[in-house]
């Protein structure tokens, strides 16, 4: 089975072989990752996949699954390679992320620089086109691209990041908010403990422990217009770590703030929490609110605190993220 732009190869790991592996190797090589294109998923290919995952902010496991494959496909696009417009499903790619970065730097709020062309980005393109004297059709074609190139070096920063930082000054009570909490099926007990702790505050909580496809879960959280999205997943590194959305050019300020507060509270009960880390996981990239993925030590670990202690720490962290404005040093 050969990968395609819309589908992709099956789950590939060490020991696999064939056309799908050759396709992955070819894409890695195109992206500047040293790898031999021989159709054999051996140690060197696994190391190349790990290097790509680290570069892209993905989970580093050396396995080419759906998220890694999607990132490989998206990494091929450069701004100007194709027409960009609002479609269903939404267009994705490094070219979209570059478009968002340039618009945000010029003061046209394209939203998070997540490489997903949604309504915010289309609106920003229209505003830019009006200012540039172009037909405001919301489509990035040759004329709009040329206008962006002419102005590309005239500004720096991101208006979207500024907007997120400003929004953090407006604190909200946890009791007035809606949380979407999801867990791996094996962490369902912890998820229920978190949901119960949230409910005691008077806040609204939606809990999902089904293990459903991540895109389905993020779409549901967006549909419900949750204020906070929290994913509790089993980690593989022997310690707990909280991740927020960030890539090479953009950081979700609300996500970082929530991850930092949760890290403080979880460290107090586990003692093994690493610093918050920016990642491009689908759960973080596709959600439209403050989102954190907490990768926890294995639930069978003797060092794992009881669910109620973890739940209390998590709820306190979320409350602080909502109710305490970040300090200047954050």
Secondary structure, 3 states (H helix, E strand, C coil): CCCCCCCCCCCECCCCECHHHHHHHHHHHHCCCCCCCCCECCHHHHHHHHHHHHHHCCCCCCCECHHHHHHHHHCCCCCCCCCECCCCCCCECHHHHHHHHHHHHCCCCCCCCCCECCHHHHHHHHHHHHHCCCCCCCCECHHHHHHHHHHCCCCCCCHHHHHHHHHCCCCCCHHHCEEEEEECHHHHHHHHHHHHHHHHCCCEEEEECCCCCHHHHHHHHHHCCCCEEEEEEECCCCCEEEEEEECCCCECHHHHHHHHHHHHHHHHHHCCECCCEEECCHHHHCCCCEEEEEEECCCCCCCCCCHHHHHHHHHHHHHHHHHCCCCCCC
